[in-house]
Amino acid sequence: MLLVDDEGRVIQANPAVQQMLGYMDDANMIGAHVEALMPARYRESHRHNRKAFSGNPEKRSMGNGKNLVVLTRDGKELLVDIGLSPIQDKGQHYVLITFHVADRRHQAERALWDSEKRLQLAKNAAGLGVFDYDLLNQEVLCDERIRELWGLSRQEAVFHEKLMARLHPEDLPVRNNAFKRALDPGGDGEYQVEYRVINEIDSSEHWVSITGKVFFSEGLAVRMAGIVQDITDRKRLERELRVQRAEMDHLAKHQVATQTAAAIAHELNQPLAAISAYSEVALRSMSSNLADPDKLVRALEGCFTQAQRAGKSLHELLSFLQKEEVEVESIDLNDLVQEVLNNAKNDGYSDFHLILELEKHLPPVTGSRTQVRKVLINLLYNGVEAMREAGIPAASITIQVRTMKSRKFAQVSIRDSGPGIDPAMMSRIFEPFFSTRKKGMGMGLTISRALIEAMGGQLWIDPEKKPGTAFHFSLPLAA
């Protein structure tokens, strides 16, 4: 800043202007005419303007991007913006001149413009939309990309209710659950969810991924800002891969079942043929008037021997098929459940409202991490498929992990909101090749129970839980 009298002489200069213009102190500035601080080509016009200002002094700004020039002590020209403020003191008129270095402002503006340009390019390349949601007034500020996805015009005001009306009804529970967690003042305010949007103009369906952050004031959620990404193509690829994987799994299971059945038939065919022959001999002997007791005894002994052989062959075959090196380890069930839920999301099995009840500080269990994961995935996917086939609109799954009363086992419970199982079929639910689903192979629950029992636990169904189906399994706590 410079303080100048009505004759244009410098009365005072603060250290900032001294440093800006290259003066060691104000001794060389005090008493100098202000025109000495500008290039010679501007001095005459400035004297005229200064006299005009003295006749009508008022606070005003000069420059504002018009590139006014001030002269440094070493003769360099410096772009500035200038503010003028008239001051009266004891009948004397002064002008306070405030300098702002325009070069620095221009550099800052250029850097900001470059940053915004890069952000815009990145946003366009990723297909991102940006929103700012006023939680108190329910108004949403959003860009063109979001309006395009939802089918909204550029002029209309956007409110939360308007956006929610375009959500796919089946995805509302998932969205509401994520929104409730984000609004919890005790949480981190993170909002992450995927759901379908039905375009208001052409009724097209888009999958979107939303990432946001809730901001709180005195414990009250006041604002959410975030981004929206169209993931329709990704979801389509995931669905195609999921169908292909399901077909491959079904084919593999069918081949295993076929080979197992063929192996069992091969092992049992010869003993059964022998039993049939011995039985025929025994029947003929008994129906004959000249029955030979010795021949009858030999025939029955043959039946007994072949039956024992068939049973032994079957047990040996099953032992061979189930033979596997199991690596037993300590397992954190809470972490494993979270891992399986992430896998389910990637596999397209997350279209349900999740109720997760994990016991804090749960002791580790002992078993095979791989096999426990297989069981969790099978029970979770069974529940999702059952609800899909039944067309449950508000599908939900509750997963509970807790320590059992005996304190020697941990229990995992998985309960869906599907149609449940017919009581007449309940007793057969763990039988091989028996399934209540249209495309089920009927081997999943049988294998799951065998795996859990091999690790020292149990797997069972709760017939009392209605509606839906509840499966539970236990595993021993690690020593």
Secondary structure, DSSP 8 states (H G I E B T S, - for coil): -EEEETTSBEEEE-HHHHHHHT-SSSTTTTT-BGGGGS-HHHHHHHHHHHHHHHHS---EEE-TTS-EEEE-TTS-EEEEEEEEEEEEETTEEEEEEEEEEHHHHHHHHHHHHHHHHHHHHHHHHHTEEEEEEETTTTEEEE-HHHHHHHT--SSS--BHHHHHTTB-GGGHHHHHHHHHHHT-TTS--EEEEEEEEE-TTT--EEEEEEEEEEEEETTEEEEEEEEEEE-HHHHHHHHHHHHHHHHHHHHHHHHHHHHHHHHHHHHHHHHHHHHHHHHHHHHHHHHSTT--HHHHHHHHHHHHHHHHHHHHHHHHHHHHHH------EEE-HHHHHHHHHHHHHHTT---SEEEEEE-TT---EEE-HHHHHHHHHHHHHHHHHHHHHHT-TT-EEEEEEEE-TTSSEEEEEEEE-S----HHHHTTTTSTT--SSTT--S-HHHHHHHHHHHTT-EEEEETT--SS-EEEEEEEB--
